[in-house]
């Protein structure tokens, strides 16, 4: 339901175009919803959802709130 609302709003305001539009990746037509700050951080708050194409969404991936914790790679 929420996904449909975000896509419908984008259709009305942006002619259904992808809001990320990554050069060399974008298909142009928004067909999915992207969590701009990460779903784990914001949940499904509409303020943090953007209508994007699947290709751009896959390229960007899930945003992180911060950098991951450094870990040891070897035991020198």
Beta strands, then each sheet from edge to edge (+ up, - down):
strand 1: 32-35
strand 2: 49-52
sheet 1: 1+ 2-
end
